[in-house]
């Protein structure tokens, strides 16, 4: 299943990792994306995730740095945790603004649990 992470693309970084079993070096691109939500009490609650892409995808993302994007991704879970990987089968959408802007959400209409 492909999902989308929507947020501001904060960083596009080339990454070099070494496979300890084979001593081979693998190159990839790490994307740091931040989503800004708010809590029921109106406090800012940012969420920052790293999404990994292939080395050649660096050029796809470097010009989008600082803008709002919708990045299609797949989740991989193994014994070391979970990682998000860019899904090349779908395009990266560059957005004019944050489509999930919670700053205008009226919290007075939310019922508080007792």
Buried (B, 14 or more C-beta within 10 A) or exposed (E): EEEBBBBBBEBBBEBEEEEEEEEEEEEBBBBBBBBBEBEEEEEEEEEEBEBBBBEEBBEBBEEBBEEBBBBBBBEEEEEEEEBBBBBEEEEBBEBEEBEEEBEEEEEEEEEEEE
